[in-house]
Structures are given as structure tokens and as C-alpha cells.
Amino acid sequence: MPSSASKSTTTMMTRALLFLCLLLASSCAHRNLTYLSDLEDEATHTESITNEVDPKIQSNDLLEITITSLSPESNILFNRGIINTGGAAAAGGNNGGTTAMSEGYLVDKDGYITFPVLGRIKLAGLTKREATEALTAMLSSYARDPIVYLKFQNFKVTVIGEVKRPASFTVPSEKINIFEALGLAGDMTEYGKRENVLLMREQNGQRITTRVNLNSKDVLNSPYFYLQQNDIIYVEPDVVKAVQVSGGRRNFQFGVAIMSAVFSVTTFLLTRIL
């Protein structure tokens, strides 16, 4: 029969092990790393897209504008921007002497571009479709059945902060949402505040800053879900959590070593006492 002393020792060892387990559980910091975490796991979530907005032309946008018509003379007249970039000819190669590259039309601070024959045209505040329709109507007096092709040359978004590859990204499709932008940047680190992402936007002469919660499904209907040209996304670091996570890892490793040692000592004592 085990003595009262052995029972007391066993009880103390058991309590010590339980205490260490609780200590380890509390020291391992946890944050919600799941996007849209309030969506139900098994349900299909369907809703109408109501927040998709065509980007509007702004000051400092660089536009590629190409005109085609049934008149070769009009095509030459209204299409500028064929410049000599050197190419293979400049390097002594055999591939000709020029390379076609559009210079683009820079929207000035007042929202105007300077277009051949038409002069200064205000395009700021218009969508691509509206600007295309306006230019087509103006060119109809000078060209036969003109077709206008308009594209942003510098549609870009910037992602900085607690992401793996902070940078500015050019978007050829001119359509991108906030999750796609984070994907280009390699996603957030574990220290990024998914529930409090800062978005900065310049629009209509104003600088707008807003906070977006990517843990909530409400972001899908946010007017900031789809990004505009020159938007900046800043993922703030959670300094407290970063310290807790790094400290929790150290505590976990230390705790495992302590628990291993306590378990070995407990086993040894029990085998000697019992």
C-alpha cells in the first residue's frame, strides 16, 4: 500500500503538470487569420454584385488612345506616338529601325488632354466608356466611322505594410479587388491586422482614408472592395500580437522542455515510491 507521503507527492506532481499545461495554453497567442471568417462553413453564399464601379479618369492618368477609321489619312492624323526606341537597328541588328510605342496622353491637373486637331478635351471624371463615346462623337466630323480605343496605361495599386512582397502593381485588366491585390503582394504576414486594413484613395480632388475589415463578409459589399487606380493599401502590424506570438513560441519550446523534465522526474519518483 502506498504511504500518505507517496500519495501527497503524486498529487503535487499531477497539479504541477496541469499548471504547466494551462500556462502553455495561455502563452500561445492566437489571432483570427481567416478572411471572411463569419461566412458559414457549409452554406453557399450568393448575393448580387452592386458595388462594382467603372474607374473614372483622374488627373495624372496616362491614357492610350488609338483611332481607326475608313480613312487612312485620318488614321495617320489622329494617331500619334510612333517613336523610335532604337530597337535592333540601334544595336546593329536586322529587325528594322523603329518600334511602335504609344506615348500616351497625360491628363493634366485640370483634367484635360491635348488631342490632335481637337485640341484640349476634358476627360477627368468620365469613365472609359463615357470618354470613348465623347471622343467618337467629336471625331465623327473629321473621320469616317471612327472607332476609339481607350486604355489606362498606368492603372496601378500599391500594397505596403505587413505583406510578404510590398510593391506597386500595374493592373492590365483595369479591374482588381482588395483580395487580388493582397495576393499580388504575397498575402499578409501573421502579424497583419486583417480586421483593420487601411485603404487610401484620391478622388475628385480629395484624399479618402477608410478602414476595411477583411474578417467580415460585409467587405464583399463595400464600395472599397473593388480598387481604383492609384489606391494604396496599408496593412498595419499588430505589435502586441507580434510580441505575444514570438514570445508564445519561445514559451512553448521552453514549456515542452520543462514538461519533459517534470514528467521524467515524476516517473522516476513514482517508480521509487510505489
N, C-alpha and C positions, 0 to 999 in steps of 0.2 A: 504494500500500500504506500502511495506517495505521501510524504510528510507535508505538514502545513507550509513549511518553508518552500518546498518544491512547487506547491500549488501557487503560492504567492509569486514566486519567480516566473512561473508560466503566465500568470495573469498580467504581470508587469510587461513581459516581453510582447504579449499579444496587443496590449494597449499601445506600446511603442510602435509596433508595426502599423496599427490602424492610424495612429497620429501621422506617421510618415506618409501614408497613402493620401490622407486628406491634405497634407501640406503640398504634396506634388500636384494634386488635382487643382488646388487653388493657385499654384505658381505658374501653371501653363496658361498663358494669356490666349484669349480667343476673340476674333473679330469676324464679322459676317463678310466672307469673301465671295458670296454668291450674288450674281447680278439677278435682278427681278426675283428676289427670294420670296416675295409674297404671292407669286403665282402658284396655284395648286399643282401638285406633282403629276397627277394623272388626268386632270381635266384639259380639254382643248380650249384654248382661249382665242376667241375670234372677235374682232371689232373692226369697224370701218376706219379707214385712214382719213383723218380730217385735218392733220397738221402739216401735210406736205405743201410746201410753198416754193414756187419757182424763184431762184435767186434774181435779185434786181441789180442792174448795173449801177456801180458806185464810182465815185472819184478815185483815180489811180488804178482803175481796172485797165487791163490791156486786152483789147478786142481784136480778134482775127475776123476780118470782113472780106468775103470773096463774092464777086458779082459775075454771073453768067447770063448771057442773053443770046438772041439770034443774030446779033450784030458783032462781028469780030472787032470792029473799031471801038465799039462801046466796051467790050471786054478789056481791051488794052487801056482805054481811057480811065476806067473806074477801078482797075486792079493795079495797085502799086505794090512795092515791097519786094520785087525781084532783085536781090542784091548778090554781088559776087562775094562768096565766102572763101574764095581761094580754091577749095576742093582739091581734087587730084592734080589739076593743072598747075596750081601754085606749087605743088610738091614734085612736079616733074612727072606726073602720072599720065595715063592715057584715057581718062574718063571725061574729057571735055573741060570747059573752062568755067562754068558757073553752076551754082547750086541754088535752087529756088528756096527762099526762106522768107516768110512773112515778117515784116517789121512790126505790124500790129498798129492799132490806133489807141493811143493813150487818152483816157478820159481825164480831162483837166479838173482842177479844184472846183470849177463852176459846173461841172457835169457835161461839158461839151467835147466833141471830137471835131477834127478838121478833115473833111472828106473831099476828094477831088470833085470839082465842078460845083457840088452842092454847098461847099463852104462849111461854116460852123453849124453843127447839129447837136442839139441837146438830147442825150440818151440816158443820163442818170435818172434813176427812179423807174425805168422801164424794165420789164422782163425781156428775155431774149426774143420771145415771140412778138411782143409789142414793138421792140426795136426793129425786128425784121420786117414787120408789116409797115412800119413808118418809112423805113428806107425803100422798100419796094414801091410804095406809093410815090415817093419823091423821084425815084429813078424812072418811073414809067413815062415821064415827059422827055427823057433823054435816051432811053434804050427800049428796044422792042422785047416785050415779055421778059423783064428781068427776074432773075432768081437770086435771092440774097441768102448767103450762108454766113452765120454769125456764131462765134465761139469765144469763150473766155480763154485767154492764153495763160493767165496767172491765177486761176482758181486754186487756192491753197488753204490748208488749215494747219494750225500749229498745236502740237501736244507736248507739254512740258510737265515737270514735277516728278512724282513717284510712278514713272513708267520705265520700261526697260530700254526703250530707244527714243528718247525725246528728240523731236525734229519738226521741221515744216515739211508738209507733204503736198505735192501737186496732185490735183484730182482731175483726171482727163474727162470723166463722165459728168463732172459738174454736179454730182449728187452724192452725198455721203451723210451717214448718220453718226451719232456720237460713239456708238459701239464699234463701227467700222474704223473710225479714226483711232480709237484706242487699240484696235487690232493692228493697224499700221505701225503703231508705236510699241508693239510687243506686249500689250496689256499692262495693267498696273502691277506694281510690286505688292507684296503682302502688307506693306505699311500704308498704301494709298487709301484715302478716305473715299470709299465708294459711295457713301451716303451723303457726301458733301463736296461734289466736284464743282469747281468754279469755271464758268464759261464767260468769256469776254467777247463782245461784238460791237462793231462800229456800224451804225445805221442811221441814215438821214441826218448826218451831222452830229450824232450823239454817240457816246460810248456807254454801252449797256453791260452791266455785270450781273450775273444771276447764279444761283446755286441749283445743282441738279442732283437728285437722289437716285443713283443707279441701282440701289437695292429694291426700289419700288417699281411696280408695273406702271405707275402713273407717268413715268418718264416717256412711255410709248406715245402718249397723247400730248406731251409737252411741245410748245412751239419751238423749243430748243433741241428737240430730238434730231431733226434734220439740220445740218450745219450750213452756214452761209460762207461765202468766200471771205478769207482773212479772219475767220473765227479763231480764237485761242482757247485751248482747254488746259487748265492748270489743275493737276491732281495734287492736293495738299498732303503732306505727310502727317500721320498721327504720331507725334513724337513720344507721347506717353506709352502708346501701344508698342511702338518700336522698342522702347526700353524694356517694356514688360516681356515682349516676345523674346528678345535676346537674353534677358535675364531668366525667363522661364526655361529656355533651352539649357542654360548653364545649371539652373536649379534641378532640372530633370536629370541631367547627366550626373550631377552631384548626388541627387537623391537615389538614383539607381545604385550607385556605388555604396551609399550608406545602407540602403535596404539589403543589398547583397551581404555586406559585412554583418549587419544585425541578424539576418537570417542564419548565417553561418555560426555566429556566436550562440544564438538561441538553440539551434540544433545540437551544438556541442554540449551546452549546459543541460538540455533536456535528456540527452543520452547518458550524461553522468549522474543526473539526479534521479531519474526514473528507474 
